[in-house]
Each structure stands twice: as structure tokens, then as C-alpha cells.
Amino acid sequence: MKERRRSPRVFLKGNVYLSLGGHHLELPAADISVSGIGVLIDEAVFGAKPSGEVGVCRIDSPDLGGRVEAYVSIMRMRRLGERRLVGLRFESISDDELELIREYKRKCREYPAAS
């Protein structure tokens, strides 16, 4: 399948703490870009259709070199075997935190085996 994103995602190890729609979850990160982050969930926690509600996420990953906090909304959900990949779009994020993500993506491009 052809990638349609303007900002391709790169693999990310770490945890995402998400508060959205009355849920407070700790989820494994899957991937990240300057436009959002992907997380893995075990079941349809958010129901079949995301509501477009905005929540808060905190990304803790040693790869980023700092903590990232942002307002997010659910962009899409896709089934991956028994799990779901949930794409969270950054609705509001600071310039400093975006720079942490850009720098991580640069490192991934320069040293692909390290990511």
C-alpha cells in the first residue's frame, strides 16, 4: 500500500499515557511523526467509531531525549491481528516538543539500523 502521509512515521519505543473520553490508559508506542503518534491497543476501547474528542497524551521514550505532551484526537484505527493500531493526531503541541520529534526522525534516517 502506498504511503499517503505528508510526514512519514518512524518506529518508536516507549509508552504513551493517554487521557481521552473518560479513559486513562498506558499504551505502547508504535510509531511517530510530526503530525501524530501511533499506539497499540488490545481491544476496541474507543468503540467502532472515534468521536473526534480531544484528549491529552504524554509520550515517554528514551529515544526522543525528552518528554512530549500534546493534545490529540483519534485520526484512525486499523486492525493488526488481535490488536488495533490507533493513529492519534497532534492537535496542539509546542515547537520545542516538535523539534524533539524532528531530531529523532533525522537520526532514524541517518542511522536506520539504530531505530
C-alpha positions in Angstrom: 0.0 0.0 0.0 1.4 3.4 -1.0 2.1 5.8 1.9 -0.1 8.9 1.7 1.1 10.8 4.7 3.0 14.1 4.2 5.1 13.3 7.2 6.0 9.6 7.3 6.1 7.9 10.6 9.1 6.1 12.2 9.2 3.3 14.7 9.2 4.5 18.4 9.8 2.5 21.6 8.2 3.9 24.7 5.0 4.4 26.5 2.1 6.8 25.8 -0.2 7.9 28.7 -3.5 8.9 27.2 -6.5 10.6 28.8 -9.4 10.7 26.3 -13.1 10.1 26.5 -13.0 9.2 30.2 -10.3 6.6 29.7 -6.8 6.9 31.3 -4.6 4.4 29.5 -0.9 3.5 29.4 -0.2 2.2 25.9 2.9 1.0 23.9 4.0 3.5 21.3 4.2 2.1 17.7 5.4 5.0 15.6 5.6 8.8 15.5 5.8 11.7 13.1 5.5 15.5 13.5 1.7 15.2 12.9 0.9 12.4 15.3 1.7 9.1 17.1 0.5 5.6 16.7 -0.3 3.4 19.7 -1.3 -0.2 20.1 -4.4 -1.3 22.0 -5.7 -4.8 22.7 -9.4 -4.2 22.0 -11.8 -1.6 20.8 -11.5 0.6 23.9 -12.9 3.6 22.0 -15.7 1.8 20.2 -16.1 1.3 16.5 -16.1 5.0 15.5 -13.8 7.6 17.1 -15.8 10.6 18.4 -13.3 13.3 17.4 -12.9 14.2 21.0 -9.6 15.9 22.0 -7.6 14.4 24.9 -4.1 14.7 26.4 -1.2 12.4 25.8 2.3 12.2 27.3 5.0 10.3 25.4 7.8 8.8 27.4 10.6 7.4 25.3 14.3 7.5 25.9 14.7 7.8 22.1 13.2 11.3 22.0 15.5 12.8 24.5 12.7 14.4 26.5 9.1 14.1 27.4 6.4 15.1 24.9 2.9 16.3 25.9 0.3 17.2 23.4 -3.4 17.5 22.9 -4.5 14.7 20.5 -7.6 13.3 18.7 -8.1 9.9 17.2 -7.5 10.1 13.5 -8.0 6.4 12.6 -8.0 2.9 13.9 -6.8 -0.2 12.0 -6.8 -3.8 13.0 -3.4 -5.6 13.2 -4.2 -9.2 14.1 -5.6 -9.3 17.6 -4.7 -5.7 18.3 -5.6 -2.3 16.9 -3.2 0.5 15.8 -4.7 3.8 16.8 -3.4 6.9 15.0 -3.5 10.0 17.3 -3.2 13.3 15.6 -1.5 16.2 17.4 -4.0 19.0 17.8 -1.7 21.2 19.9 2.0 20.6 20.6 4.8 23.0 21.4 7.6 23.9 19.0 10.2 22.5 21.4 8.4 19.2 21.5 8.1 19.1 17.7 11.8 19.7 17.5 12.5 16.6 19.7 10.4 14.6 17.2 12.1 16.1 14.1 15.5 15.4 15.6 14.6 11.8 16.3 13.3 11.4 12.7 16.6 12.8 11.4 18.5 10.2 13.5 16.4 7.4 12.2 17.1 8.5 8.6 20.8 8.8 9.2 21.2 5.6 11.1 18.3 3.3 10.1 19.7 0.2 11.9 19.7 2.1 15.2 15.9 2.8 15.2 
